[in-house]
Amino acid sequence: MAWSPFYKHDSSFELQVFYNQLHSEVRGSEAIVATENSLSLMINGEEVRYDLSSESIYRRVQGRGYVPMLDSVQSFTCEMDELERLSCVTIMKHGYVFERSMSSLFSKVTNNEE
């Protein structure tokens, strides 16, 4: 697959791929902490963290290295909804908005204010 900058028609596919990866990790996480522009998951005793920085969402494991997951992001917010599911909203720079709810098989979600 060739990389191309985000345009409106690309966003839906790219966001689906990103959220499928995120959903897979959320399902298997033992603990979830949601903060503004950040999501921390404990998976098999390791912290997997998603952070929005410089208009991109990066994934880090145990604070080592990073993998760029999604570019051209204006906002990335996750919080616990009224049904105790993790609800995440991503707004792209060009205004495309994507929202998805997911839950863990093993944990409860915690909202932290930073």
N, C-alpha and C positions, 0 to 999 in steps of 0.2 A: 504494500500500500504506500503510495507516495504522500508525503506531507504537503499540505497546502494551508495558507492562512485561513482563519475562520471567516466564512461568509454565511449569510443566513441559511442557505440551503444545506450547508455542511453541519450546522450546529446540532440538528436533531440526531443524526447518526452518531456523531462524536459524543454527545451527551448520553445517549443510550449505552454506548460502550463503557463510558466512565461509570455510569450508575450501575450497570451490571456488575462491574468489578467491585464497586463499593458495597452493593447489596450482598454479594457473596461474602465479603469480609465481615460485614455487620452481622449476618446470620450466625457466623461462627465465633463471634467475640464474646468474651466473658464479662467485659465492662466497657461502657461507652461514656465518654465525656464530651459534650457538645459545647463549644464556645463560639463567639463571633469569629467567622472566617477560619475556623479550625475544628477538626474532629479527631478525637483520640480513641483508639480501639485497643483493648488488650486481647491478644490472640495467642494462645499457647504460651503465656507468660511474657510475651514481647509486645511492646507498644508499637502500633502501626498508626501513624499520624498523617492526616491530610490537612495541609495548610494552604491558604490563599496568600500569595506573595508576588508582587510585580506582575499582576494580571494573569497569573498562572496558578493552578492547583498542583502542588507537589506532594508526593507520597514518600514518607521516611519510615524506616524500621529501626527502632532503638536509637533514634537520633543520628544514625549513620547514613551518609549519602542522601541522595534524593532521586526520585523518578518523576519527570514532568508528566502529569496526567491529563491536563486540560488547559488550553491557552485561550487568551482573549476573554477572560472572566472579569466581570465587574464586581460581582458579589457572590459569596458562597456562605449560606447560613443553614445550620441544622439545629433543631430543637425537638424536645419531646412534645408530642401532641396530646390531646385529651384522652386518647386511647392507649397511652404509654407506648407509642411507636415513634421511631425516629423519623422526623419529617425534614427533608432537605430541599432548599430552593437555591437554584443557581441562575444568576442573571448574567447574560453574556454582554460584552461591550456594545454590540449593535442593538441590544434591547430584547433579544430572545430570552424568554423565561421558561425554566423547566423545574418541575417539582415532583418529588417522589417520596413516598413513605415506605419504611421498611422496619423490620423488627429482628431482634436477636433471639435465638433459641435458648440462650443461657443467661442473659443479663437484663438489667434495667438500665434505662438511659438516664444520665444526669446532665442537667443544664448548669453550666458555670458561667458566671459573668466575669470577664477579665477587664 
